[in-house]
Amino acid sequence: MISARINYLATRYFDNTCTPAEKLELAEWIGRQTDDTVLQQVLGDAWESHVPLILMPDEISDRIVAAMFGRSMGTVAMPELPGTKVVPLRSYRKVWWAAAGILLLGGAGLWSWHHQPAPAPVAESRQQRYRNEVMPGTNRAMLTLADGSMIALDSAGNGVLGRQGAVKIIKQSNGELAYVGNSSGEVMFNTMSTPRGGQYHLTLPDGTQVWLNAASSITYPAAFTGKERKVTVKGEAYFEVTANANMPFRVGAGNAEITVLGTRFNVNAYTEEPTIRTTLVDGAVSVAAGKASALLHPGMQAKVGKDNILNVAENIDTDETIAWKNGFFQFTDADMPTVMRQIEKWYDVNVSYEGAIPEKSFGGGMQRSLPLTKVLGILEENGVKFKIEGKNIIVLK
């Protein structure tokens, strides 16, 4: 009867996960076998459960089998094994017990690993490549007041954090920031900024809701006065604007300006992105760049390039655009750099590539609350591998 231990060793051998000691143990067992039927059963069962890393065309795999058998058996002809036939690698037939046996026995008895050159290095497992864990971002932001003083919002207590004229800055019990009061005096500007690995929700003085993504900022007055409400955004922000027909709401984002009355929209103005993208979820907005402008309706997206050229796309998946605000990564045929830029910002890591950037595309969604190893593990299902070393993520060849 074949022991479970031998079956285990044979399976690990084909999966390239055997330790040197386990290889020696398996080789010594093979050397003691006088019944080829037992050897055939063990190696055949192990190979049948193995999934090779590379699948080859039939004609190539046939040549490999012919060359291996011919060289080991001292002939150039394919051996005729009773009741079997040679088949390609992807068919996983039990004829492979013979090939495996010859490799292990060297065609003339036991092939001792003690006297052979060191085996080729085994590819690192996912566990070996992920040297450490990186946790996802949290609600973190810095508030810079008009006088230059700064407040770390994630560590500040609830209640009144400060005053800008007659306006109180309040951190609410849910951790969000709000401005209460009116001012008709000097306009005092504040800036909220999130680091990489941070996000925050802000209620502007007019009641407009703003969600800031990681590595982003918004500059705004502590109280809106005059004929318009003007803010400036860097990075990415989602707005739910309070309607006021007498005071249009304007967002400056790089070389684009968005004008709204009351609506919901997303602005992506990261400097490392090729375009500034304004995506309308509800209502209507006007986007201007240079001498060009466009009126957007729900499901439309305006793209402004660094050359001030304005383009408009329709039928945009707005759920994908604002997935970050709802706690998800969501991609549709996204290339590797696009995916990794989002990961860099949310996990506060640095991404580099070992060799050329893989030409892969990604689709689907993942929770942003997952630790980094889980996210990379999902991405690896698309045939790319990663290594984590501290805050450095390496995309492998």
N, C-alpha and C positions, 0 to 999 in steps of 0.2 A: 504494500500500500504506500502511495506517495504521500509524504508528510505535507502539511499546510506550509511548513517553513520553506520547503524546496519550491513549492509553487510561488510563494511570496518572493523568494530570491530571483526566480526566473522572470517574474513580471517586472521587478525592479531593474533587472539587467536590461531588458528591452526598452524600458522607460528612461535609461541613463541616470537612474537615481541610486544605483548600488554604491555603497562605500567600498574602498579597497578591500576591507576585511570581508565584506559580503561577497565580493567577486571571487575572492580566494576560496571562501566556503563553498560557493556554487561550483567552482572549477574542481575542487577536491571531490565533491559528490559525483560530478560527471565522470571523473577519472576512475571512480570505483564501480561504475555501472558496466555490467556485462550484457545487459539486455537492451538492445536498441529500441525495442517497443516502448519501454519505460521512458527512455530519453525522448523519443518522438512525442509521447503524450505530454510530457512536462513542457518541452519547448514549444510544441504546437499550440497548446492551450494558452501559454503566456503570449505568444505572438498574436494569436487571434484576438486577444483583448487589448493589444497595443495599437495605438493610432500614430503612425509616423508623422514627423513634422513636415515632410515634403512628399507630395504625391506626384509620381512621374508618369509620362505617357507610356503606353504598353511596350512600344518598341525599345525604349531606353531601359526600362526595368528588365525586359527579357535579356538584353545584352549584359546587364550587370549580373544576373543570375548565371548566364552562360559562362561569363568570364570567371566568376567566383568558383563555380563547380569545376570548370576545366582546369584552373590553376591548382586547386586543392587536390583534385583526383588524378592529376598528371595526364590529362587528355584534353583535346579541344572539343570533343563532342559532349552534348548534353546527356546526362545520365538518365537512364530509363528507370524510374522508381515504380515499383509495382503498385498499381491502383491509384497513381497520382499523375498529375501533369503540372508543368511549370506555368505559372500565371503571373500577371503583373503585380507590382507592389500594392496597388490599391485594392486588390481582390482579397488579401489577407487569408490565403489558403494554408493548409497545414503542411504543404510542401516546404514551407520555410523552416520547419524543424531541422531539415537536413542542412540548409545553409547555416543556420545558427549553430548546429552541432559541429560542423566542420570548422567554423570560426573559433569555437571554444576549444575544440580538441586539436586544432592545427593540422588535421588530416592524418596524424600519426600519434595518437595518444594524447595525454594531458598537456595542455599549453599552460605552463606555469607563469602567472603574472609576476612572479618574483624576478624572472629573467627576461622579461620583455620591456621594450621602451615604455615610458609612462604614457598612459592613454591620453587622448586628446581631452583638453579641459571641457568639462560639462557646463553647458550654459547655466548661468545663475537662475535659481528659482525666483519666483515673485517675492517670496519671503526674504531671500537674501538681497534682492535688489532694493527692497523697501527698508532702508536702514533705520528709519525712524518714522513716526507719525506726525502729521500736521493737521491741526484742527481747523474747522471752517471759521469764517469771519463772525463778528458779533456786532451789536449796536454800540458803535464808538464814534465819537466826533469831537472836534475842537471848535469852540465858539470864540471868535475874535471880535471884541467890542470896538466902538469908534475910537476909543483912546489907546487902542493897541493891546489892552489887557486880554488875557486868554483864559478860558474856562474849559477844563476837560469834562465833557458832559457825562461820560460813562461813570466817572468817579464822584461827580457832584451830587449832593443830596437833593431831595425834592423841595419845592418851594421857590421863593424869589431868589434868583441868581444875581440879579443886578437891575439897574435902571438906565434907560437911555432917554433923558429928558423926563417927560411925564409917563413914559411907557415902561411897564414892568416886564421883565423877562422871567418866565416861570417854567420850571421843570415840573411837569405834571406827574401824578402817581404812576402813570403807565410808562414813565421815562421819556416821554416826548416833550418837545419844547414848544412854547406858545408865547405870543406877545399880547399884552393886555393894556389898553389905554390908547389915547389919541394925542397927537402933538401937531401943533401948527407952527412950531418954531424951527430951529436949525435941523436940517436933515442929517441924521446920524446913521451911518452905514455899518452893518454887521456882516460877518462872513462865517458861515458854518462850513467846515471841511471835514471829510472823512479820510482816514488813512487807507492804505491797502489792508484788506482784512476787516474793514468796517463799513457800516451803513447807518443811516439815521433818518428819522421822520420829524418833520418840522411843520408847524402851523404858522404861516406868515401873518402879519398884522391885519390883513383883510380877510382872514379865514381860509385862504388858499392852502391846500395841503401839498407838501413836497416830500418826496422820498428820494434820498440821495444814495446812489450806489457807491461801491468802494472807490477810493482814490478820486473823489469828486468834491466840488465846492459850489456854494451859491452865495452871492453877495447881494444884499437887499437892504432897504431902509428900515429902521426900527418902527417907522410909521409912514404910510403912504400919504403923500400930499400932492396937490397940483392936479394936472389933467391926465396923468397916466401912472400906472404901476410898473416900474421897471426893475428887473433883476438881471443878474449875469450868472451864467452857469459855465463851469468847466467839468469835464467828465460826463457823468450820466445822471439824469434826474427824471422822475415821473411827477407830473403835475395834475392836480384836480383843482381847477381855478374857480374861485367864487365869482359869479356873474356880476358885472357892474357896467352897464352900457355907457355910463358917463365917464368911466375911467378905464380905458383899455389896459389889458395886461400885456406887457412886452417882456420877452426873454432874449437877452443877447447871448449868443453861443458862438464864439469864434467870429467868423466872418458872416454869420447868418443872424437874422433877427426874426423872431416869431411874435406875431400879434394875435391876441385872442380876446374874447369877451368873457365867455364862460365855457369851459371844455375840459376834456381829459386827454393828455398827450404825453409822449415820451421824447426826451431829447438826449441823443448820444453825441457828445462833443469831445471825446477823448482825443488828445493830440496825436496819439499813435495810430488812430484809425484813419483810413484814407478819405473819409467824408464825414460831414456832420449830418446826422440823420434825425429828422423830426417825423414821428409816427403818430397819426391822429387816431385816437380810440373812440372819441365821441365829440360832437359839436363841430366847430369849424375853426381853422386857423389860417393865417396868411404867413407865408415864409418868404423873406426877401434876402437877396444876396447881390451886392453890386447894383446893377440896374434891372435885374430880373426879379420877378416875384411870382408866386403861385398860391392859389387858394386850395386848401386841402379839405376833403370830406373824409368821414370815417373809413378806415381801411387803406388810406393813402399815406405815402411816405415821400418826403422831400429830402433829396441828397444834395449837399453843397460841397463841392470839391475845394481844394486849396487854391484853385484858379478862379474861384467865384462862379463857376458854372453850376447852374441849378437844374436838377433832373427830378422828375416826379414818377413814382411807381404806384400802381394800383394793386388791390387785392392782397395787401400785406397781412400776414398772420400776426395780428396784434397780440394774441396770447403769447406767442413766442417772444415778441419784442419786450413785453413787460413781465416775462416769466421771472426775472431776477427780483422784481418787486414783490412777487408772490412766493418767493422762496425756492425757485427752481432754476436749473440750467435747462435750456431747451434749444435744440439745434435741428436745422433742416439742411442737409447737404453742406454742412460747415466744414471748411478746410482746417488743417491742423493748427496753423497760426491763430485763426479766429478762436478756436476752442481754448488754446493755451493762454491767450491774452486774458480771457475771462478767469481762468484758473489762477493766473499770476496775481490778479487784483484781489480776488476773493480770499485766497489762502496766503497772501503776502509771501509769495515765493518767486524765485528767479528761474526762468526756463531757458535751457540751452539745448542744442541739437548736436548729436554725435554723427557728423556727416551731413548729407543732404536732408532737407526737411521731407519727411514722408508724404507722398501724395495720396493722402487718405481723406475720405469725407465721412462725416459723422451725423447721425440723426437720432432723435429721441430726447428724453428728458431724464433728469436726475435731481434729487433734492440737494439744495445748497447746504443743508445741515449735515451732510455726510462727511466723515473724515476723509482726508485726501487719498489715502490708500484705497478706499472703497471706490472713489470716483475714477482713479487711474485704473483700477481693476476692471471697471466697466468699459473704459475706453480701450483696454487691451483686447477686448473681444473683437475689435476691428483689425487685429493683426499688427499692432504697434506695441512696443515695450518701453517701460520707463524705469528710471532709477531715482530714488530719493536719497539725498545726502544733505541732511540739515534743512536749510531753506532753498536748496538747489534741486531742481527737477531736470533730469537729463533724458531727452528723448533719444532712445538708442536706435542704431542702424537696423 
